[in-house]
Amino acid sequence: MILIAIKACDVIIFTTFHPDKTKVKILGSGQETKNINELDQPLKGSNQSNMRAYNERLVLSLVRRNGQLPKMKLAQMTGLSAQTVSVIMRSLEADGLLIKGEPVRGKVGQPSVPLSLNPDGVCFLGLKIGRRSSELILVDFLGRVKQKVIHTYPFPEPDDIEKFALKSIKKFETDLGENAPKISGLGIAIPFELWNWAEAIGTSIDRMENWKTYDIQTVLSQSCSYPVYVQNDATAACGAELAFGTNQNKRDFAYFYIGTFIGGGLVINGSLFIGKNGNAGALGSMLISDKNGHTRQLIDEASIVTFEKQLLEANIDPSPLWTTENGWQTFDEKISPWIECVANGLAQAIISTTALIDQEATVIDGAFPEYVRHRIVKATQEVLKNYNQQGIEQPIICEGSLGTVARALGGASLPLFDRYLVDQNTSLNQ
């Protein structure tokens, strides 16, 4: 089972896809839709009463995308009657999801009253489980991080992460007090098949075997009163950039996320594309040539774990990479050779992806400070000048905008999309 993000009317819709079936299931909803070929429906509203849930999602989606909208503009954008939009807006306002702005007076007629999302209407939890650290965040309805806690370790162990997650969730709920019921879901961003990376992160295969049978989604669901979702961490990060980042207006881009290991995603025609087996966008597996002309995978050259190994070989403690916000500044004198390798690998991968999908842009982000990201992007742009690019048009090379929080924020976005934003499948379920 894999996850697809469909972007329609500038809104991303996450849904699960079964390649061996012809049906789609909304993640966490327990509802099946009709044949997948029937999903290409226009995103227009309906004035029928049994479409209220869809229409409410449609209004919320458009208001979120535009910041604030008055009733008449929403009626024009949705095709709904002004009366239907008024009913929906009153309902959403009563539920605390929309708030009124100051009336805007025109030259004639009644003043227009714009409505916007209520940041405190609902909130979401996002849990990132990584090879070196885990992170839990609480975000508001606008995706702004309100609370964050980080737990580091030499390698991930199911019991340890479970304790961290449950303790942190309980604290967040306690801190929210009477607002705790506003938590609308928990999304988990985790590397799939985590046990396959034991050697690369410096531990034994035996110590990672438990991940083969451990179901973190089920475990946390037993302790949470709200839905729990799960997605690959790099895919989640790409989805977060598409949803909340500065590159959400781009229709086609390849996304590289440099964490302990480099991963990524592909956005084609405004949608997250993950392929038949869910491995599209596994950009770390792309073959490149290192500085010695040897063929390697991108993951071997452009991952933070590679920098960690270089520091260890120089008898330098690499732990600040994972344990402190400003830890990277400790290694400023050692970072240039690593950035050179990263840029060389990224340049080759960018040429390959461009030859295949002719993307508008390439977005580069990672679990490091903004200045490191800036240096990597600049170095990659320079290296690209040295490669023959005949027959292709080089895409824009730009920075991601979410950094270290991208994966956790991607997790937090899953319940947002599933429960509050427009989903074409909703109309087919009625």
C-alpha positions, -999 to +999 in steps of 0.1 A: +000+000+000+014+034-009+005+070-005-003+094-032-007+132-029-030+147-055-029+184-059-061+199-072-072+235-070-038+242-055-045+219-026-027+186-019-048+155-012-032+125+005-048+091-001-036+055-001-032+035-033-032-002-037-014-011-070-030-046-071-065-032-068-086-006-086-099+012-055-086+040-034-090+043+003-087+076+023-060+071+049-076+068+083-111+072+071-121+036+065-141+045+034-136+031-001-143+050-032-153+039-067-129+028-095-097+048-096-104+059-131-135+077-119-114+101-097-107+126-124-136+149-114-137+187-114-134+203-080-167+221-079-191+223-051-226+209-049-257+225-035-271+191-024-273+187+014-255+153+013-224+170-001-219+192+029-187+175+041-171+179+007-182+215+004-168+224+038-135+209+029-135+228-004-142+261+014-114+254+040-090+245+012-096+276-007-095+299+023-062+282+034-046+287+000-057+323-004-053+335+032-087+350+035-118+351+012-152+368+013-184+350+007-190+362-029-155+353-040-159+318-025-192+314-044-175+323-076-146+300-071-167+269-060-197+273-082-219+272-051-248+295-045-242+325-022-268+310+002-250+276+004-216+293+010-232+314+038-245+283+055-211+266+052-192+296+065-215+300+095-211+263+103-173+264+101-172+296+121-194+280+148-170+250+149-141+274+154-124+267+121-130+301+105-128+336+119-141+369+105-119+397+095-125+434+094-153+445+069-140+459+037-162+487+024-165+493-013-181+522-032-215+507-032-234+479-015-228+461+018-193+458+031-174+425+023-164+404+053-134+382+046-130+349+065-097+332+073-086+300+090-086+301+128-050+292+138-063+278+171-092+259+155-075+225+155-039+213+159-018+183+147+011+162+160+040+152+138+065+125+148+097+121+128+117+089+135+152+091+121+184+071+122+200+094+148+171+113+164+133+115+168+113+147+169+077+154+180+061+187+170+027+203+177+014+226+149-016+248+146-042+248+118-018+270+097+011+245+101+030+267+125+051+248+150+039+256+185+059+230+205+089+208+197+109+181+215+139+162+202+154+129+213+188+117+201+204+083+201+232+064+184+207+042+167+169+038+168+153+012+191+115+006+190+110+005+228+131+037+233+112+056+206+079+044+219+086+057+254+098+090+240+067+094+218+042+085+245+058+107+271+061+136+248+025+132+235+012+131+271+032+163+279+018+182+249-017+171+258-012+182+294+002+216+283-028+221+261-051+216+290-088+220+280-077+225+244-062+190+242-093+177+223-084+200+195-056+176+185-070+161+153-044+135+145-008+123+147+013+117+116+045+096+117+073+102+092+097+072+093+122+056+069+107+025+055+127-008+061+147+009+088+164-024+096+183-024+063+205+005+074+221-011+105+257-013+092+256+022+077+246+038+111+272+017+130+251-009+148+245-047+143+218-062+122+205-080+152+198-048+171+176-035+142+157-068+136+129-057+159+118-031+134+107-059+110+078-068+132+073-036+152+042-015+141+047+020+155+014+031+140-006+005+158+012+009+191+006+047+193-030+043+180-037+023+212-028+053+233-042+081+212-079+092+210-073+105+175-062+089+141-026+080+136-010+080+101+024+069+088+045+078+057+081+075+045+101+103+059+116+117+027+081+115+010+066+133+040+093+160+037+086+165+000+048+167+008+055+193+035+075+214+010+046+211-015+021+220+011+038+246+033+070+256+017+080+285-006+080+261-036+044+251-034+036+271-066+059+250-087+042+224-109+072+200-114+103+196-093+127+170-080+132+172-043+164+161-025+164+159+013+198+154+029+194+137+063+214+109+079+209+094+044+198+114+013+163+108+000+138+127-020+106+129-039+091+139-073+064+164-079+048+161-114+019+182-125+015+196-090+012+161-075+036+139-055+044+110-077+056+078-060+053+051-087+039+016-088+059+003-058+061+035-038+098+040-047+097+068-072+117+096-058+142+073-041+169+096-054+195+084-030+197+051-050+207+069-082+241+059-096+268+086-099+306+087-103+328+099-073+359+120-077+380+089-084+357+078-112+342+049-092+304+042-096+285+047-064+250+055-052+242+091-044+234+080-008+271+071-003+283+106-013+256+130-003+245+119+032+252+134+066+264+100+078+292+103+053+303+136+069+300+119+103+324+092+092+349+118+079+348+135+113+354+102+131+384+094+109+398+128+119+393+119+156+365+145+159+334+139+180+305+142+155+277+142+181+270+180+178+256+172+143+226+156+160+225+170+196+226+208+193+209+235+172+242+252+163+263+221+163+273+224+127+293+256+134+318+234+153+328+218+120+331+248+097+367+240+089+360+204+080+328+209+060+341+221+026+353+187+013+320+171+022+300+198+005+322+193-026+312+156-027+275+164-021+275+190-049+292+167-073+267+139-066+237+162-067+248+177-100+249+143-117+215+133-102+199+165-113+211+160-149+196+125-148+163+135-134+160+164-158+167+141-188+139+119-176+111+143-164+123+178-176+113+193-143+108+230-137+130+231-106+152+211-083+146+217-046+174+210-021+169+208+016+182+189+046+187+185+083+212+212+087+213+250+093+202+274+066+238+286+058+248+250+051+219+245+027+228+278+010+264+266+005+253+232-009+229+249-034+255+274-045+282+247-049+258+225-069+250+253-093+287+258-099+295+221-104+266+218-129+285+243-152+312+217-157+289+190-171+277+185-206+240+193-206+233+192-243+198+181-251+183+192-218+174+225-202+188+229-167+161+234-142+161+262-116+181+250-086+165+264-054+166+259-017+139+241+003+124+262+031+116+238+060+150+225+070+153+202+100+115+203+107+105+192+072+100+155+080+081+161+112+060+188+095+053+163+067+040+139+093+018+166+109+003+175+075-012+140+070-042+144+094-046+180+081-051+168+045-071+137+054-096+154+077-099+191+067-089+197+031-107+189-001-106+153-014-122+144-047-130+110-032-155+125-008-180+132-036-178+096-047-186+082-013-220+099-010 
